[in-house]
Amino acid sequence: MPFLSATLDRVKPSPTIAVSNMARELKAAGKDVIGLGAGEPDFDTPDNIKQAAKAAIDAGKTKYTAVDGIPELKEAICAKLKRDNGLEYTPAQVSVGTGGKQILYNALVATMNPGDEVIIPAPYWVSYPDMVLLAGGEPVIAEASIQTGFKLTADQLEAAITPKTKWFIFNSPSNPTGAGYTRAELKELTDVLMRHPHVWVMTDDMYEHLTYGDFEFCTPAQVEPGLYDRTLTCNGVSKAYAMTGWRIGYAAGPEKLIAAMRKIQSQSTSNPCSISQWAAVEALNGPQDFIAENNKVFQRRRDMVVEMLNAAEGISCPVPEGAFYVYPSVAGCIGKTSAGGVKIDNDETFAKALLEEKGVAVVFGAAFGLSPNFRVSYATSDDALKEACTRIRDFCATLT
Ligand SMILES: Cc1ncc(COP(=O)(O)O)c(C=O)c1O
């Protein structure tokens, strides 16, 4: 009898963590490595949020809480959804978990039966397919292309739907591409979903506040109120409030689904950290103006990175609407050989040779389901980005 669960055979270890580990090893060996793999803002959690956490500790808010969130946080989430998205939810329709990741996982575990399909547009956040597999469902990958700015078209969504489809996972702005759907583009998708009443929408709005220029964020239940009863709107404080380590994510949706998610959480993690929940209340109810300030920095970096990467031979980099990632194509480099003698036959060999020969760590596109590309996170200093892009340009210039 095998000791380990057969479920483990269905999933793979996180490729983004593997890249970070390799970069760390090279750094430890004394190599000058610039990491562009980080999935978190490089600025600190705002002070008012830290103070709220300290006050919570001093006030003894250090015990178990209600399973899926303290009432104060649920109220703050309802107010946020009304303020930012025009969506009406009651606290009973809200679930708070240990990060956006746990919220998505709870929802999948609560709903997957053998054979259930989940449509995931590629390029996708690395965890979606594996979470579906862990929950016992079948990921169905619908590949978007660089020609449509990495956005799924209505026809592609329609073609992916079968009688077994349970969820459509939607993520805008996206990790790894930064692509954000306009209201019109999203409406085309929601029109398709209106024709298939058995399909539910799991929208991951984690990068809602990180958008640039005149792009306006919108979320499925807002664009198509007809989908409200079968939409789970997921979000969190990790990215916009620089709170990745605090582990607070949340979702709003039909009460029955929220209750099922609560049941799973009650038998796994009990409740998200009490102190972090009070910090999140302050994040959502407190001043929001620092977000626009941070976005000015992110936008400046995005523009610099896109310009420098497009100047590199064989690389083509679209301008994304949001998040802190770009997802350039290396189609023009495939088939060439690096100065170190590595034949670049796919994006994985490109990223490996770039790391070994130039000390720049990026995540290869195959990890996100669309090749030949790589993901750059520009959530790092201007100087590091400039140096990394210069090295990428040099690397490409010496390919033969
Ligand atoms: C698209 C997307 N969704 C969800 C998450 C998970 O966020 P959290 O840190 O709140 O678990 C991430 C984190 O990288 C993400 O990129």
The ligand as a Gaussian input file, in Angstrom:
#p B3LYP/6-31G(d) Opt

LIG

0 1
 C       -3.881000      35.831000      -9.879000
 C       -3.619000      35.539000      -8.458000
 N       -4.623000      35.090000      -7.693000
 C       -4.455000      34.791000      -6.402000
 C       -3.222000      34.937000      -5.808000
 C       -3.087000      34.537000      -4.354000
 O       -3.001000      35.611000      -3.526000
 P       -2.818000      35.436000      -1.956000
 O       -1.413000      35.831000      -1.665000
 O       -3.820000      36.379000      -1.338000
 O       -3.076000      34.033000      -1.598000
 C       -2.136000      35.387000      -6.553000
 C       -0.803000      35.488000      -5.946000
 O        0.207000      35.494000      -6.588000
 C       -2.341000      35.705000      -7.918000
 O       -1.344000      36.150000      -8.677000

